[in-house]
Amino acid sequence: MRLMVLMALSAVFLSFATLTEAAQPRIVSADGSITETVYALEAQGSLVGVDTTSNYPAQVQSLPKVGYLRALPFEGVLSLRPDMLLTTVEAAPDRTLERLSQAGVDVIKLPVARSPADTMARIREVGRILGKQAQANAIIDDIRTRVERIPLASEGNSVRVLFLMAAGNHGVMIAGKDTAADALLKALGASNAMAEVTGYKPANREALLASQPDAIVVAESRPGQFDITQWPQLAALDAWKQGRHYVGDSMLLLGFGPRLPQAMEEVASMLGQVGPVASNDH
């Protein structure tokens, strides 16, 4: 009798586990910062595929890649049988998104984040969507605490920063206004040395020499992609010669995801060597 009861209980637990697993949504994440958020929320068990901008954390490399965020293929995404496509408003083409929605995929387009407040709001929303509100709140509390401790340039002493993007086949680009790079500088209280430029523009010798920045930041699409020996005009700038430069991962610097405090801390540490800073007290 006791054995039968134990067997019955085991069957119930097994059935419950099967139902729980079946209830877990199949998610394709198409945006590197969104993918990072899913992992930070410990919801990666739902991921069945990601886009090519999703390279962090390292575990994501084992997942199928469905293509580039701005050129998502209908068949490539649908072949993974997702219940949900979790992406941002930058996702394209619209026709693919429409067809996926018509095929029964829940297409969720989140806002682009361009400030610490945006980042925290987006993490909160992803946490709500995935039923990970407690984890989202813990991440948000950590971000808020760390960002508030980062020193910002004091008023009237804003550091002029030349921000470059080493963009693979596109070469090296200058980051102007209306970019994630410009948004990061604003979050740090720094000024963009190329604020007269809009968007990302190819770097050229004249523009680099004329910028005369106090500091230089380079975002690489891939580690080791930027080679200063190929840019003697940049190496000739005082900021580079005096070591006031930072080269880092583009998704870390520009993604405005869960690692935003790390990006801000590392760049702020370099900027702190340039001029006076004031504590970001609230």
Summary of the structure (lengths in Angstrom):
residues: 282
radius of gyration: 22.3
end to end distance: 66.3
largest distance: 87.9
contacts: 907
relative contact order: 0.12
helix: 47%
strand: 18%
